[in-house]
Amino acid sequence: MDFMSARLLIRLQPDGELAWLAQDAHGRALSGATPGAPSAVALARAQRVVVLVPAEDVLLLDTPRVAAQRAQFIKAVPFALEDQLACPVEDLHFAVPDRLADARVAIAVMARDTLRGWLDRLVRDGIRPDAMFAETQVLPHADGSGCILIEDARALWRSAATQAGACDLVGLSDWLAVLAGAPDATTFEIHDFRDAPPLNLPIAASRYHARQHDALAFLAARAAIEPALNLLQGEFAPAHRQAPAQRLWRNAAVLAAAAVILLFVYYGLDCWHLASVSARLDVAARAVLHEGFPEMDKVAGDPRQLMQSALTRMHAGADSGGLAHVLAQIAPVLGSTTRTTLTGLEYHNATLELGLRAPDLQTLDLMRERLANLPGLKVEVTAANSSATGIDGRLRIAGAKP
């Protein structure tokens, strides 16, 4: 096959022989049944591998739902059915539906060794099934209507969800006679895949399809919707299809661990960077403190707190005749004329230096005289430079300290 198949349906015969066919996503057979094991290419291209096993080794029955939770129900089922089984429950495998929806629950029972033998047989041909069903599980049935499948040496029958069996052709009439004598006798539709005349059976057949071909294709068409009761569960649940998901989870875990490590590295680098910035800011704060208050150089402590303390003391000094007092004195004089413009102001050690721009030297000197006439102040011109816009001068005002 050079195409992907949605499902590969394999039938394991009672003698251990295999037959298979591929189906598309709608359950249509892509070819007739092929005897033997499917090729490695066919297995690799199948999205799902389903195996039908001999119905003689699988017992279908039902039991009351003795527990609401599936996990509890699985533990209780062997003991609830122990009286109906000939083998010790420890040697048996019990398959239950994924969902317990009804008051009575369908159960499939088979020997653990038999199921293990089937899986070993399939593995020898590289087959790892995703699901496994008894042949009778895919036979159609309805209320009062069942199905019989007849082949060369054996027959399969199903009259209800958990009433089914397999036998040789010699014993088929005896089985059907028992079923025909039941109060609610079932009418069967018979599909005969022998190249022989129809059998004379002790039942009323709704239809008899003689000389049919390809029993596996017939079963495949009826198994388009898979039964709810997969025999592969518990310790026999397929693990190979979970491997890609497990790899994805492992990769996700590795990525998550790497993300956590990177997060710690990021925060570590961020802390180191912030510590470096803090150190540089501390050095810059010390430089500003030295420039403004050199007398604080030998005082230990946080530069911000030291500067705040110095400013507080300076503010207290201003209230008793410091910078604020001097500014209050000279402000009316500076604001009384538009001929001079204040360009700068520096205050250090109770001395205030003003930068003024005047149109000429006479105006600058007039401003000096007006400021010198204020009580308690001594004013002198420390610089006077000509520029394109006039005279840039500096006045030093002493006497700011009371």
C-alpha positions, 0 to 999 in steps of 0.5 A: 500500500502506498497510502495511509490507512485509518485502521488495520483489521487483523483476524487471529484464527483459532489455529494461530493463522492471520488474515488482515485488511485495511480500512479508510476513515469511513470504515470501507475496506481498501482491499479484500482480506489478505492471508498471513501477517501484514507487512511492516509497511502496512503496519507503519502506515496504519493509524490504528491496529485492531485485532479480532480474536477467537470467540471460543476463549472469550466469555461475554456476560453482564453483571449489576453495577456493584460500584459507581466508580470504575476503579472500585467496580473493577476490584469488585467484579471478580468476586461478583462473578466468581460463582459463575466461573470455572477457573480461579479469578486470579487466573482470569482477565476481566475487561469492563467498559470505560464508562459505567452508564447502565444498571447492568454492565457488560463484562468480557472474561478470558484466561490471562495466559491465553491473552498473553499468548495472543499478544506474544503471537502477534509480536512475533510478526511485529504487530502491537494492537491498539484494541482487541475484540472477540469475533462475536463482539462485532456481530450485529444484533438488535432486540429479538434479532441476532446474527449467525456467521458460518464458515467451513469448520465453525460458526459464530452466533450472537443473539444479544449484547452478552449472549454469543458463542462459537462452535463447530458446525456439528454442534451448531444445531444443538446450540440453536435448538436451545436458543429456539426453546427460550421464551423470547426466542431470537430470529437470526439472519444467517451469513454462510461463507461456505461454498455449499448448499444452505444448512437445515437449522432448527430456527426461523431465519429472517434471511439466509445469505448463502455462498458469501465471500470474505468473512473478514470484510463482513466483520470489518463492515460491522466493526466500523464503530468499534465495540465499547469493550476493549479486551486490552486494558489494565496490565494489558493496555497498549503502551506503544501508542502512548510513547509519543505523548510520553516523549512530548511530556518529557520534552515539556518537563525538560523545557519547564526545568530549563525555563525555571533555571533560566528564570533563576539566572535572569533574576540573579543577573538582574539582582547583580545589575541592580546592585551595580546600578545602586553602587554607581548611584551611591557613588554619584550621591556621594559626589553630589554631597561632597560638592554641596556639603564638603564638610559631610565627607567624613560623616558615615551614613546614607548620602541621601539621609546626610544631604537631607540632614544638611538641607534641614540644618541649612533651612533652619539657618535660613529661618534665622537670617541665612540664604532665604533672608538674603533672597528676601532682601534682594528680590525686590531690588532685582525685580524692580527693573527690567534692564538687568536679567538674573543668569545664575545664583550660587550660595556657599559659606554664607556668600551669595554670588549672582550672575547678572546681564546688563546693557552696560557697566553703569547699569551693573554698577547701579545695581551693585549700589542699590544692593549695597544700600540694603542693611547688613549686606556687602556687595562687590563686582567680581567679574564684568565681561562684554558680550554681544548682548551687553555685560555679563557680570557677577556680584558677590553678596556677603553678610548672609550669616547673621 
